[in-house]
Amino acid sequence: MTKRLPLLLLLLVVILLPQQIAFGEVHTFKVENGQFTLDGKPFQVISGEMHYVRIPRAYWRARLKMAKAMGLNTISTYVFWNEHEPRPGEYDFSGNNDVAEFIREAQEEGLYVILRPGPYVCAEWEFGAFPSWLLKDHSLLVRSTDPKFLAASRSWLTRLGQELAPLQIANGGPIILIQVENEYRLFATDPAYMQQIHRIFVDAGFTAALLYTADGPEKVLPGLLPAVNFAPGQSRVAFATCKRLRPQGPFFSAEYWDGWFDHWGGAHANRDVQTQVADLDWTLRQGYSINLYMFHGGTSFGWMNGANSNGRNYVPDVTSYDYDSPLDESGRPTAKYFLFRDTIASATGTTPPAVPQIAPPITIPWITLPASSSLWDNLPAPVHSDEPLSMEDLDQSYGYILYRTNLTGPVKGDLVLDQLHDYAQVYLDGKLAGTLDRRLHQNTLPLNITEQNVRLDILVENTGRINFSKALQTDRKGITKQVTLNGTQIAGWNIYPLPMLAPNKLSYSSAACYGPCFYRAAFNVEKAADTFLDTSAFTKGEVWINGHALGRVWNVGPQKTLYLPGPWLKSGENEVIVFDLESAPGRSLQGLDHPVLDAAITK
């Protein structure tokens, strides 16, 4: 025994030491005398929102340093369920999904953290960050007391608790505040739902930080703090309402909307900065706490943009989440950044660290795309069904889906896609007959078929699931009901899921390609750095660089460049792939040293 004892002690040190390093010193964060206190001393939360999945992991540290240099003492982030559990019971906390590492890096930079695990987050993110597989069961209702939804939420939040509960303030981590759900009163008013979600948070171990809701001060569940969200110019009125209804405090704006998001076919957001400066100065001088939404918006890379809807319309968001933020999409400080920095310093009497230098973006000469591959030559094995099936029915989350059948003519009349979600191109014997856009309330296309036998192809894009309003509960993608022609239902479909997960594995050639095609090219850069890919030569599709899905292309505007982070480039040869629905040979890309987010709008 005596010989084994030193070895056992050594093993204990090896096991326990990383935990001590990661968690640091234990602190207290409370509400006392109507205000937040940290270790018994008054603490004013001066926070900015930034989302780990919208920032390349290699840039997390740089963005956090920029937050500290603006005078922030806290950062806030949502947690994105669909990124972490893409299939039921399969969890991913690696790479850009390592939210625990993001939080640890915030702590190392001297920042506290507001955690917003949802399970619903909105955030102009695909389906409000719900995983698409929740929609496979047509009877399941998200954001409700449906036992199936609550069971899925419990499994998810329990697993998340294993990652993040140890990082709460009372455990030595930086997490001081945790939001339960997210603006639920804008969706429904069922207290039983909020009570059950609250219970799941507690059971998952989120008990060592303060829990709050952002549903206003009127009705708050026992054990939860109230916070308010509002737009510029509303600070005094919003906080006066808080003080009247809950004079005991604390007073906390969980989202001060210092910018706004863009949608396809709409103008680029640009909010009055002087109003924001006045609001920020007044709020801080009152001693109130605030979270700027956003401090740094970043990018909804790949297919991850959401969409708004009031139940009748459909308004998909662009890939850029620049948000007119103090720190722009590429992490560079704007004029607003320096105004806010000066305001915070003046109101708090503190001097922030120096603003870090950031390398300038590079330009990339025009890139021709000589190799191509037709979508029609790369179809997977189909699924046969008498009626159209949605993406979710086929365990598909994002991308495109193709519906194919044969029509017997002659026939003339309206082709109607009942509840098209979201954008369709209709082909007869491989020739484009027309497009239908849910955004423009289109679901009907007149056809005149004179031949006896014609192949009908309907290629549908998921342009982003709704992330706000009750319309999200049923926003399945593809053709979600039936197809009729001249009033007669069409049956007997071959359905091809097209998630476009690995376009680099397709076979490319130098042959000319028209219509829905993938284009590929190699290009060289001398030194990898940020750039902005000019996509104005293309119509509608997606871009990949070295396997990274950058985001969507759509010539309706206002976004005409895609942010390409330097860490996703290589010094030397790189690969770019563009999918375009209406492409033709000869189109090209270039890298600009500035974004184009406010181009002319077309409908």
C-alpha positions as CSV (number, residue, x, y, z in Angstrom):
1,M,0.0,0.0,0.0
2,T,2.7,2.5,0.9
3,K,4.4,2.0,-2.5
4,R,1.1,2.6,-4.3
5,L,0.1,5.8,-2.4
6,P,2.4,8.3,-4.2
7,L,1.2,6.9,-7.6
8,L,-2.4,7.3,-6.5
9,L,-1.7,10.9,-5.3
10,L,-0.1,11.7,-8.7
11,L,-3.1,10.3,-10.6
12,L,-5.4,12.5,-8.5
13,V,-3.3,15.6,-9.3
14,V,-3.4,14.7,-13.0
15,I,-7.2,14.3,-12.9
16,L,-8.0,17.3,-10.8
17,L,-5.5,19.8,-12.1
18,P,-7.2,20.5,-15.5
19,Q,-10.5,21.0,-13.6
20,Q,-8.9,23.6,-11.3
21,I,-7.3,25.4,-14.2
22,A,-10.5,25.5,-16.3
23,F,-12.9,26.6,-13.6
24,G,-10.8,29.1,-11.7
25,E,-11.9,30.8,-8.5
26,V,-15.5,30.6,-7.3
27,H,-17.5,33.8,-7.1
28,T,-20.9,34.9,-6.1
29,F,-23.3,36.8,-8.5
30,K,-26.5,37.9,-6.8
31,V,-29.2,40.6,-6.7
32,E,-28.9,42.7,-3.6
33,N,-30.5,46.0,-2.8
34,G,-32.1,46.2,-6.3
35,Q,-28.9,45.7,-8.2
36,F,-26.5,43.0,-9.4
37,T,-23.6,42.3,-7.1
38,L,-20.4,40.3,-7.8
39,D,-18.8,39.0,-4.6
40,G,-20.9,41.4,-2.7
41,K,-20.0,44.6,-4.7
42,P,-22.3,46.4,-7.2
43,F,-21.8,45.1,-10.7
44,Q,-23.2,46.8,-13.8
45,V,-23.5,44.3,-16.7
46,I,-22.2,46.0,-19.9
47,S,-22.6,43.3,-22.5
48,G,-22.5,42.7,-26.2
49,E,-24.1,39.8,-28.1
50,M,-21.9,37.6,-30.4
51,H,-22.5,34.0,-31.5
52,Y,-19.8,31.4,-31.7
53,V,-21.3,29.6,-34.7
54,R,-21.3,32.8,-36.7
55,I,-17.6,33.4,-36.2
56,P,-14.8,31.1,-37.4
57,R,-13.3,29.4,-34.3
58,A,-9.9,30.8,-35.3
59,Y,-11.3,34.3,-34.7
60,W,-13.1,33.8,-31.4
61,R,-10.2,35.2,-29.4
62,A,-9.8,38.3,-31.6
63,R,-13.5,39.1,-31.4
64,L,-13.5,38.8,-27.6
65,K,-10.5,41.1,-27.4
66,M,-12.4,43.6,-29.5
67,A,-15.3,43.4,-27.0
68,K,-13.0,44.1,-24.1
69,A,-11.5,47.0,-26.0
70,M,-14.9,48.6,-26.5
71,G,-15.4,48.6,-22.8
72,L,-17.6,45.6,-22.4
73,N,-17.3,43.4,-19.3
74,T,-19.6,40.6,-20.5
75,I,-20.6,38.9,-23.8
76,S,-23.8,37.1,-24.5
77,T,-24.5,34.2,-26.8
78,Y,-27.3,31.9,-27.8
79,V,-26.8,28.1,-28.0
80,F,-27.9,26.6,-31.3
81,W,-29.6,23.3,-30.8
82,N,-29.7,22.3,-34.5
83,E,-25.9,22.7,-34.8
84,H,-25.3,20.4,-31.8
85,E,-27.9,17.7,-32.4
86,P,-28.3,17.3,-36.2
87,R,-29.9,13.9,-35.7
88,P,-31.7,12.7,-32.6
89,G,-29.3,11.6,-29.9
90,E,-26.2,12.5,-32.0
91,Y,-24.3,15.4,-30.4
92,D,-21.5,17.5,-31.8
93,F,-19.5,19.9,-29.6
94,S,-16.4,19.8,-31.7
95,G,-14.7,22.5,-33.8
96,N,-16.9,25.6,-34.3
97,N,-19.5,23.9,-32.1
98,D,-17.3,23.8,-29.0
99,V,-19.3,26.4,-27.1
100,A,-17.6,25.5,-23.8
101,E,-14.3,26.5,-25.3
102,F,-15.8,29.8,-26.5
103,I,-16.9,30.5,-23.0
104,R,-13.6,29.6,-21.5
105,E,-11.8,31.9,-23.9
106,A,-14.2,34.7,-22.8
107,Q,-13.2,34.1,-19.2
108,E,-9.5,34.1,-20.2
109,E,-10.1,37.5,-21.8
110,G,-11.6,38.9,-18.6
111,L,-15.2,38.7,-19.8
112,Y,-18.3,37.3,-18.0
113,V,-20.9,35.5,-20.1
114,I,-24.7,35.6,-20.5
115,L,-25.9,32.2,-21.7
116,R,-29.0,31.8,-23.8
117,P,-29.7,28.1,-24.3
118,G,-33.3,28.4,-25.6
119,P,-34.3,25.8,-26.5
120,Y,-35.8,28.4,-28.9
121,V,-33.4,31.3,-29.8
122,C,-34.9,33.1,-32.8
123,A,-31.7,34.9,-33.8
124,E,-32.7,35.1,-37.5
125,W,-31.3,31.6,-37.5
126,E,-32.8,28.6,-39.4
127,F,-35.9,27.4,-37.5
128,G,-34.9,29.5,-34.5
129,A,-32.2,26.8,-34.0
130,F,-34.6,24.0,-33.5
131,P,-33.3,20.8,-35.3
132,S,-35.4,20.1,-38.5
133,W,-36.0,16.5,-37.4
134,L,-38.6,17.8,-34.9
135,L,-40.8,18.4,-37.9
136,K,-40.8,14.9,-39.1
137,D,-43.5,14.0,-36.6
138,H,-46.4,16.0,-38.0
139,S,-48.2,15.9,-34.7
140,L,-45.3,17.4,-32.7
141,L,-45.6,21.1,-31.8
142,V,-42.5,23.0,-30.9
143,R,-42.7,25.6,-28.1
144,S,-45.6,23.9,-26.5
145,T,-46.3,21.4,-23.6
146,D,-46.5,18.6,-26.2
147,P,-44.8,15.8,-24.3
148,K,-42.8,14.8,-27.3
149,F,-41.3,18.3,-27.7
150,L,-40.6,18.6,-24.0
151,A,-38.9,15.2,-23.9
152,A,-36.6,16.2,-26.8
153,S,-35.9,19.5,-25.1
154,R,-35.1,17.8,-21.9
155,S,-32.6,15.4,-23.6
156,W,-30.9,18.3,-25.4
157,L,-30.7,20.6,-22.3
158,T,-29.5,17.8,-20.1
159,R,-26.7,17.0,-22.5
160,L,-25.9,20.7,-22.8
161,G,-25.7,20.9,-19.0
162,Q,-22.9,18.4,-19.0
163,E,-20.9,20.8,-21.2
164,L,-21.8,24.2,-19.6
165,A,-23.2,23.8,-16.1
166,P,-19.6,23.6,-14.7
167,L,-18.9,27.0,-16.3
168,Q,-21.4,28.9,-14.1
169,I,-20.1,31.6,-11.8
170,A,-20.7,29.7,-8.6
171,N,-18.6,26.8,-10.1
172,G,-15.7,29.1,-11.0
173,G,-16.8,29.8,-14.6
174,P,-17.8,33.1,-16.2
175,I,-21.5,32.5,-16.8
176,I,-23.4,35.0,-14.6
177,L,-26.9,35.0,-16.2
178,I,-28.9,32.3,-18.1
179,Q,-32.0,33.0,-20.1
180,V,-34.9,30.6,-19.9
181,E,-36.5,30.3,-23.3
182,N,-36.6,33.5,-25.3
183,E,-39.3,36.2,-25.6
184,Y,-42.0,33.5,-25.2
185,R,-44.8,36.1,-24.6
186,L,-44.4,37.2,-28.2
187,F,-45.3,33.7,-29.2
188,A,-47.9,32.5,-26.6
189,T,-48.9,33.0,-22.9
190,D,-49.0,29.4,-21.5
191,P,-47.4,29.6,-18.0
192,A,-47.3,25.8,-17.8
193,Y,-44.9,25.7,-20.8
194,M,-42.5,28.1,-19.2
195,Q,-42.7,26.3,-15.9
196,Q,-41.8,23.1,-17.5
197,I,-38.9,24.6,-19.4
198,H,-37.7,26.2,-16.2
199,R,-37.8,22.9,-14.5
200,I,-35.7,21.3,-17.2
201,F,-33.1,24.0,-16.8
202,V,-32.9,23.4,-13.1
203,D,-32.7,19.6,-13.6
204,A,-29.9,20.1,-16.2
205,G,-27.8,21.8,-13.5
206,F,-28.3,25.4,-14.5
207,T,-28.6,26.5,-10.8
208,A,-25.2,28.2,-10.1
209,A,-26.0,31.4,-12.0
210,L,-29.0,33.8,-12.1
211,L,-31.9,32.7,-14.3
212,Y,-33.9,35.3,-16.1
213,T,-36.6,35.7,-18.8
214,A,-36.8,38.5,-21.4
215,D,-40.6,38.8,-21.5
216,G,-41.0,42.1,-19.8
217,P,-41.6,43.0,-16.1
218,E,-45.3,42.3,-16.1
219,K,-45.4,38.6,-15.5
220,V,-42.4,36.7,-14.3
221,L,-42.2,33.1,-13.0
222,P,-41.1,32.7,-9.4
223,G,-37.3,32.3,-9.3
224,L,-36.7,34.1,-12.5
225,L,-35.5,37.7,-13.0
226,P,-37.2,40.0,-15.5
227,A,-35.4,41.7,-18.4
228,V,-36.7,43.8,-21.3
229,N,-35.8,44.1,-25.0
230,F,-36.3,47.3,-26.9
231,A,-35.3,49.5,-29.9
232,P,-33.4,52.7,-30.0
233,G,-35.3,55.7,-28.6
234,Q,-37.3,53.5,-26.1
235,S,-34.8,53.3,-23.2
236,R,-36.4,55.8,-20.9
237,V,-40.0,54.5,-21.4
238,A,-39.0,50.9,-21.1
239,F,-37.0,51.3,-17.9
240,A,-39.7,53.6,-16.4
241,T,-42.2,50.7,-17.0
242,C,-39.8,48.3,-15.3
243,K,-39.4,50.6,-12.3
244,R,-43.2,51.1,-12.0
245,L,-44.0,47.4,-12.1
246,R,-40.9,46.0,-10.3
247,P,-39.4,48.9,-8.3
248,Q,-37.1,46.4,-6.4
249,G,-35.1,45.9,-9.6
250,P,-32.7,45.0,-11.0
251,F,-33.0,46.9,-14.2
252,F,-31.6,45.0,-17.2
253,S,-32.0,45.4,-21.0
254,A,-31.3,41.9,-22.3
255,E,-31.5,43.1,-25.9
256,Y,-30.9,46.7,-26.9
257,W,-31.4,46.5,-30.7
258,D,-28.5,48.7,-31.9
259,G,-29.0,47.4,-35.5
260,W,-31.2,45.2,-37.5
261,F,-31.1,42.3,-40.0
262,D,-31.5,42.2,-43.7
263,H,-33.8,40.1,-45.9
264,W,-33.6,39.2,-49.5
265,G,-35.2,41.9,-51.7
266,G,-35.1,44.5,-48.9
267,A,-32.9,47.4,-48.0
268,H,-29.8,47.1,-45.9
269,A,-30.3,48.1,-42.2
270,N,-28.8,51.3,-41.1
271,R,-30.1,52.7,-37.8
272,D,-29.5,56.2,-36.4
273,V,-26.3,56.0,-34.3
274,Q,-26.8,59.2,-32.4
275,T,-30.0,57.9,-30.8
276,Q,-28.1,54.8,-29.8
277,V,-25.3,56.8,-28.3
278,A,-27.7,58.9,-26.3
279,D,-29.6,55.7,-25.1
280,L,-26.4,54.0,-24.1
281,D,-25.0,57.0,-22.2
282,W,-28.3,57.5,-20.3
283,T,-28.7,53.8,-19.4
284,L,-25.2,53.5,-18.1
285,R,-25.4,56.7,-16.0
286,Q,-28.5,55.3,-14.4
287,G,-26.5,52.3,-13.3
288,Y,-28.7,50.0,-15.3
289,S,-27.3,46.9,-17.1
290,I,-27.5,46.4,-20.9
291,N,-26.7,43.8,-23.6
292,L,-26.1,45.3,-27.1
293,Y,-27.8,43.1,-29.7
294,M,-25.6,42.8,-31.6
295,F,-22.0,43.8,-30.7
296,H,-20.8,41.6,-33.5
297,G,-23.3,39.9,-35.8
298,G,-21.0,37.7,-38.0
299,T,-22.3,35.4,-40.7
300,S,-25.1,32.8,-41.0
301,F,-22.8,30.5,-43.0
302,G,-24.1,27.9,-45.3
303,W,-27.9,27.3,-45.1
304,M,-28.4,28.8,-41.7
305,N,-30.3,32.0,-42.4
306,G,-33.8,32.1,-41.0
307,A,-37.0,33.8,-42.2
308,N,-39.7,35.9,-40.8
309,S,-43.4,35.4,-41.2
310,N,-46.6,36.8,-39.8
311,G,-48.4,33.6,-40.8
312,R,-49.3,35.0,-44.3
313,N,-46.0,36.3,-45.7
314,Y,-42.6,34.7,-46.0
315,V,-39.4,36.9,-45.7
316,P,-36.1,35.0,-45.8
317,D,-33.0,36.6,-44.4
318,V,-29.7,37.1,-46.2
319,T,-26.5,35.2,-45.3
320,S,-24.7,38.2,-43.8
321,Y,-25.6,39.0,-40.2
322,D,-23.6,42.2,-40.2
323,Y,-26.6,43.8,-38.3
324,D,-25.2,47.3,-38.6
325,S,-23.2,46.3,-35.5
326,P,-20.3,48.1,-33.8
327,L,-18.0,45.3,-35.0
328,D,-18.8,44.6,-38.6
329,E,-19.3,41.1,-40.2
330,S,-15.6,40.6,-40.6
331,G,-14.7,41.7,-37.1
332,R,-13.5,45.2,-38.0
333,P,-14.5,48.2,-35.8
334,T,-16.9,50.7,-37.3
335,A,-17.5,54.3,-36.5
336,K,-20.3,53.1,-34.2
337,Y,-17.7,51.0,-32.3
338,F,-15.6,54.0,-31.5
339,L,-18.6,56.1,-30.5
340,F,-19.8,53.4,-28.2
341,R,-16.3,52.9,-26.8
342,D,-16.1,56.6,-25.9
343,T,-19.6,56.6,-24.4
344,I,-18.9,53.6,-22.2
345,A,-15.6,55.1,-21.0
346,S,-17.2,58.5,-20.2
347,A,-20.2,57.1,-18.5
348,T,-18.3,54.6,-16.3
349,G,-15.1,56.5,-15.8
350,T,-12.9,53.7,-17.0
351,T,-10.3,53.4,-19.7
352,P,-10.6,50.3,-21.9
353,P,-7.7,48.4,-23.4
354,A,-6.2,49.6,-26.7
355,V,-8.2,48.5,-29.8
356,P,-6.3,45.6,-31.4
357,Q,-4.9,46.0,-34.9
358,I,-6.5,43.8,-37.6
359,A,-4.9,42.9,-40.9
360,P,-6.7,44.5,-43.9
361,P,-8.7,42.3,-46.3
362,I,-7.1,41.2,-49.5
363,T,-8.4,41.3,-53.1
364,I,-8.4,38.2,-55.4
365,P,-8.3,38.7,-59.2
366,W,-11.1,37.4,-61.3
367,I,-11.5,33.6,-61.0
368,T,-12.9,31.8,-64.0
369,L,-14.7,28.5,-63.4
370,P,-13.8,26.2,-66.2
371,A,-15.0,22.9,-64.7
372,S,-18.7,22.1,-64.4
373,S,-21.2,19.4,-63.4
374,S,-24.9,19.4,-64.1
375,L,-27.3,18.8,-61.3
376,W,-29.3,16.5,-63.6
377,D,-26.2,14.2,-63.9
378,N,-25.8,13.9,-60.2
379,L,-29.2,12.8,-58.9
380,P,-29.2,10.2,-56.1
381,A,-31.5,7.2,-56.0
382,P,-35.1,8.5,-55.7
383,V,-37.8,7.8,-53.2
384,H,-41.1,6.8,-54.7
385,S,-44.3,8.2,-53.2
386,D,-47.9,8.7,-54.5
387,E,-47.9,12.2,-52.9
388,P,-45.1,14.7,-52.5
389,L,-43.1,14.3,-49.3
390,S,-41.3,17.1,-47.5
391,M,-37.6,17.3,-46.7
392,E,-38.3,16.4,-43.1
393,D,-40.3,13.3,-44.1
394,L,-37.1,12.1,-45.8
395,D,-34.7,13.1,-43.0
396,Q,-33.3,16.0,-45.0
397,S,-32.5,19.3,-43.3
398,Y,-31.2,21.8,-45.9
399,G,-30.5,22.3,-49.6
400,Y,-32.8,21.3,-52.5
401,I,-35.3,18.6,-53.3
402,L,-36.5,17.4,-56.7
403,Y,-40.0,16.1,-57.5
404,R,-40.3,14.2,-60.8
405,T,-43.2,12.6,-62.6
406,N,-44.6,12.1,-66.1
407,L,-47.7,13.9,-67.4
408,T,-50.1,12.7,-70.0
409,G,-51.1,15.3,-72.5
410,P,-52.4,17.3,-74.1
411,V,-53.5,19.4,-71.1
412,K,-53.8,23.1,-70.5
413,G,-54.3,24.7,-67.1
414,D,-52.7,26.0,-63.9
415,L,-50.0,23.9,-62.2
416,V,-50.6,24.6,-58.4
417,L,-48.1,23.7,-55.8
418,D,-50.1,23.6,-52.6
419,Q,-48.0,25.3,-49.8
420,L,-44.7,25.6,-51.7
421,H,-41.8,26.0,-49.3
422,D,-40.0,28.0,-50.6
423,Y,-38.6,28.5,-54.2
424,A,-39.3,26.3,-57.2
425,Q,-38.2,26.0,-60.7
426,V,-40.5,24.0,-63.0
427,Y,-39.1,22.1,-66.0
428,L,-40.9,20.3,-68.8
429,D,-38.7,17.7,-70.5
430,G,-35.7,19.5,-69.1
431,K,-36.6,23.0,-70.2
432,L,-37.4,25.7,-67.7
433,A,-41.1,26.5,-67.8
434,G,-41.1,29.1,-64.9
435,T,-40.2,29.8,-61.3
436,L,-42.4,30.2,-58.3
437,D,-41.3,32.2,-55.2
438,R,-43.1,31.9,-51.9
439,R,-41.7,35.3,-51.0
440,L,-43.8,36.8,-53.7
441,H,-46.9,34.7,-52.8
442,Q,-46.5,32.6,-56.0
443,N,-47.6,29.0,-56.2
444,T,-49.4,28.8,-59.6
445,L,-47.9,28.5,-63.1
446,P,-50.0,28.2,-66.2
447,L,-49.0,25.3,-68.5
448,N,-50.0,24.3,-72.0
449,I,-48.8,20.8,-72.7
450,T,-49.4,19.6,-76.3
451,E,-47.3,16.4,-76.3
452,Q,-48.7,13.1,-75.2
453,N,-46.0,12.3,-72.6
454,V,-43.9,15.0,-70.8
455,R,-41.5,14.7,-67.9
456,L,-42.3,17.2,-65.1
457,D,-39.5,18.2,-62.8
458,I,-40.0,20.6,-59.8
459,L,-36.8,21.6,-58.2
460,V,-37.5,23.2,-54.7
461,E,-35.1,25.1,-52.5
462,N,-35.3,25.4,-48.7
463,T,-34.6,29.2,-48.5
464,G,-34.6,29.1,-44.7
465,R,-37.1,27.9,-42.1
466,I,-39.2,30.5,-40.3
467,N,-37.6,31.5,-37.0
468,F,-40.4,33.8,-35.6
469,S,-44.1,33.5,-35.0
470,K,-46.3,30.4,-34.8
471,A,-45.8,29.8,-38.5
472,L,-42.5,28.1,-37.5
473,Q,-44.5,25.1,-36.0
474,T,-45.4,23.8,-39.5
475,D,-42.7,25.2,-41.7
476,R,-41.7,22.0,-43.4
477,K,-39.8,22.3,-46.7
478,G,-40.4,21.3,-50.2
479,I,-44.0,20.8,-51.6
480,T,-45.8,20.3,-48.3
481,K,-49.3,19.4,-49.6
482,Q,-50.3,18.4,-53.1
483,V,-49.7,19.3,-56.7
484,T,-52.6,19.8,-59.1
485,L,-52.8,20.5,-62.8
486,N,-56.0,22.0,-64.3
487,G,-57.7,21.1,-61.0
488,T,-56.6,17.4,-61.0
489,Q,-54.2,16.1,-58.4
490,I,-51.0,14.6,-59.7
491,A,-49.9,11.4,-58.1
492,G,-46.9,9.1,-58.5
493,W,-43.6,10.9,-57.8
494,N,-39.9,10.1,-57.8
495,I,-38.4,12.4,-55.1
496,Y,-34.7,13.2,-54.9
497,P,-33.2,14.7,-51.7
498,L,-30.4,17.1,-52.6
499,P,-28.7,18.2,-49.4
500,M,-25.5,19.1,-51.3
501,L,-23.2,18.1,-48.5
502,A,-20.1,17.3,-50.6
503,P,-20.1,19.1,-54.0
504,N,-16.3,18.6,-54.1
505,K,-16.9,14.8,-54.7
506,L,-18.9,15.3,-57.9
507,S,-17.4,14.6,-61.3
508,Y,-16.5,17.8,-63.2
509,S,-15.6,18.3,-66.8
510,S,-14.8,21.1,-69.2
511,A,-18.1,20.6,-71.1
512,A,-20.4,23.6,-71.2
513,C,-23.2,23.4,-68.6
514,Y,-26.4,25.4,-68.5
515,G,-29.2,25.6,-66.0
516,P,-28.7,24.2,-62.5
517,C,-25.0,23.5,-62.4
518,F,-22.0,23.2,-60.1
519,Y,-18.9,25.1,-61.2
520,R,-15.5,24.5,-59.8
521,A,-12.1,26.3,-60.1
522,A,-8.7,26.4,-58.4
523,F,-7.2,29.7,-57.5
524,N,-4.1,30.9,-55.7
525,V,-3.5,33.4,-53.0
526,E,-0.1,34.6,-51.8
527,K,-1.1,35.0,-48.2
528,A,-4.4,33.9,-46.7
529,A,-6.5,36.8,-45.3
530,D,-10.1,37.9,-45.2
531,T,-11.8,38.8,-48.5
532,F,-15.3,39.3,-49.8
533,L,-16.3,37.2,-52.8
534,D,-18.2,39.2,-55.4
535,T,-21.1,37.0,-56.5
536,S,-22.9,39.5,-58.7
537,A,-22.4,37.4,-61.9
538,F,-24.6,34.6,-60.5
539,T,-28.3,34.3,-60.0
540,K,-29.3,32.0,-57.1
541,G,-27.4,29.3,-55.3
542,E,-24.6,28.6,-52.9
543,V,-20.8,28.9,-52.6
544,W,-18.2,26.6,-51.1
545,I,-14.5,27.4,-50.4
546,N,-12.2,24.5,-49.5
547,G,-15.2,22.6,-48.3
548,H,-16.7,25.4,-46.2
549,A,-20.2,26.4,-47.2
550,L,-20.0,30.2,-47.2
551,G,-23.7,31.0,-47.9
552,R,-26.3,31.9,-50.4
553,V,-26.3,33.8,-53.6
554,W,-29.4,35.6,-54.9
555,N,-29.4,38.4,-57.4
556,V,-32.4,40.1,-55.9
557,G,-30.1,41.9,-53.4
558,P,-29.2,43.6,-51.2
559,Q,-26.2,41.3,-50.5
560,K,-23.8,40.8,-53.4
561,T,-20.7,39.6,-51.6
562,L,-20.0,36.7,-49.3
563,Y,-17.6,37.1,-46.4
564,L,-14.6,34.7,-46.8
565,P,-12.7,34.4,-43.5
566,G,-8.9,34.2,-43.9
567,P,-8.6,31.0,-41.8
568,W,-10.7,29.2,-44.5
569,L,-8.2,30.1,-47.2
570,K,-4.8,28.5,-47.7
571,S,-1.6,30.2,-48.9
572,G,-1.2,28.7,-52.3
573,E,-4.0,26.8,-54.1
574,N,-7.6,26.9,-53.0
575,E,-10.9,25.4,-54.4
576,V,-14.1,27.3,-55.0
577,I,-17.4,25.7,-56.0
578,V,-20.5,27.6,-57.0
579,F,-24.0,26.1,-57.5
580,D,-26.2,28.3,-59.6
581,L,-29.8,27.6,-60.7
582,E,-29.5,29.6,-63.9
583,S,-25.8,29.5,-64.6
584,A,-24.1,29.5,-68.0
585,P,-20.4,29.2,-69.0
586,G,-18.1,32.2,-68.6
587,R,-19.2,33.6,-65.3
588,S,-16.6,34.4,-62.7
589,L,-15.9,35.5,-59.2
590,Q,-13.4,38.0,-57.6
591,G,-12.4,38.8,-54.1
592,L,-13.0,42.4,-52.9
593,D,-11.4,44.2,-50.0
594,H,-14.9,45.4,-48.9
595,P,-18.4,44.0,-48.6
596,V,-21.3,44.9,-50.8
597,L,-24.4,44.5,-48.5
598,D,-26.5,47.4,-49.9
599,A,-26.7,46.7,-53.6
600,A,-29.7,47.7,-55.7
601,I,-32.9,45.6,-55.0
602,T,-34.9,43.7,-57.6
603,K,-38.1,41.7,-57.0
